[in-house]
Amino acid sequence: MELIFLGTSAGTPTRQRNMSGLALRLRGARAWVLVDCAEGTQHRILRTPLSVMSLRAVFITHMHGDHCYGLPGLLASAGLLGRSDPLTIVGPPPLRAMIECIMQASELSLPFPLVWFTPDDLAAGPLLPELAVDATALSHRIPCWAYGFAEATVERRIDTGKLRADAVPSSALWGEIQHGRDVVLPDGRAIKALDYLLPPRRARRIVVAGDNDSPALLATSAQGADVLVHEATYTEEVLQKIGPGPQHSSAMRIAHFAEGAGVRNLVLTHFSPRYQDGGPLPLSLLADEARARYGGRLLLARDLDHYVLDRTGELRLAVE
């Protein structure tokens, strides 16, 4: 599984960071999904291997502008490029009304259909063939959600030792068995594929949260997750000065939660523009605060960071 960060700033962009946007796809796949789409997201996409033509679905966490104002432009660009495949959009109920209002006011006609869902609709059944997706309500100034993404299917390896022990000759039939298809051997024996497949590995799971001042709401969704992507808008000291009004998390609070939830990889994002490398409030303050409370792999996302989550659950920067 791959993560490509398209924006990591909170509220407003900086010279180094756009606002929220995150691409997710299975390793090597063309199809991908987008979580949040701030203004300028399509510019960031142009600097990645991604294409709006192969975008499968968009998931919007909430209706604040730094998470969704880029969606109308993205849709319009996809139409101008000749997209014809349907595009699934999951988001708060007001999102559809916003997009349809903009389309009407600007006389935008798309050459592809939009398929609309709300986060609550995800409980009804599978939305994507390759990814199982669920939603968790969070605590913010307006309704907000986290989305969990897990592999829908996991490949299974064949038990070569058992095949040899049962005198099943090595041939193209082994490939059929590995794909779960029963075969008949040249000697007439019927081979059931499930008898020769090893137990599957655990499906990898990534949780991407929107803005949230109560990490404990993710207790079920993030328990044992391979990766949790969560905002760390402030350090705890700054958050205490600002007060609870913005309803954001500090690096300390999300790190403390991730440690207790057994999250293997924690990626912090959505940083207040007040934190600048080389400035009076460097990003290292957020990193230090989180590392003091979290013992797993900690990463502070940067725009265009491209991470790969391998089959063992290790998250690392991709080698382009």
Secondary structure, DSSP 8 states (H G I E B T S, - for coil): -EEEEEE-BSSS--SS--BSEEEEE-TT-S-EEEEEE-TTHHHHHTTSS--GGGEEEEE---SSHHHHTTHHHHHHHHHHTT--S-EEEE--HHHHHHHHHHHHHTT---SS-EEEE-GGGGGGS--SSSEEEEEEE--SSS--EEEEEEES-----B-HHHHHHTT---SHHHHHHHTT--EE-TTS-EE-GGGGB-------EEEEE-S-S-GGGGHHHHTT-SEEEEE--B-HHHHHHH-STT---BHHHHHHHHHHHT-SEEEEE-B-TT--TTSSS-THHHHHHHHTT--SEEEE--TT-EEEE-TTS-EEE---
